[in-house]
C-alpha cells in the first residue's frame, strides 16, 4: 500500500531479515508488528536501537493486542517508538508513514 503512495519500502519475513535490511538500507522510518515469529517486536526494537545510525530512527509498533502490560508500554516509550493498534486502514497507514518521516518540530 505504501509503495502505491510513492514510498520506497522494504519488507521482511523474519526479524533477522529485517535487521539485515535495516543495516543495509538505513531506513528513514520503520513500521513493525509486535507479534513476530521467533521474536517479538520489542526485541526487534531493542536490536534496532543497538545499531549505530539507527538509534533515533522513527519507529512505530503495530499490534492487535489491545492490552499491553505497563512494563511493555514503558519500554516501548523509552525506546522512542510509537504504538498503534490494528486494524490500520490505508489512510491511517499513510498518515503514520508521513508522521514518522516528517515529525513535528518541537520548541
C-alpha positions, 0 to 999 in steps of 0.5 A: 500500500505504501509503495502505491503512495510513492514510498520506497519500502522494504519488507521482511519475513523474519526479524533477522531479515529485517535487521539485515535490511535495516543495516543495509538500507538505513531506513528513514522510518520503520513500521513493525508488528509486535507479534513476530515469529521467533521474536517479538517486536520489542526485541526487534526494537531493542536490536534496532536501537543497538545499531549505530545510525539507527538509534533515533530512527522513527519507529512505530509498533503495530499490534492487535493486542489491545492490552499491553502490560505497563512494563511493555508500554514503558519500554516501548516509550523509552525506546522512542517508538510509537504504538498503534493498534490494528486494524490500520486502514490505508489512510491511517497507514499513510498518515503514520508513514508521513508522521514518522518521516516528517515529525513535528518540530518541537520548541 
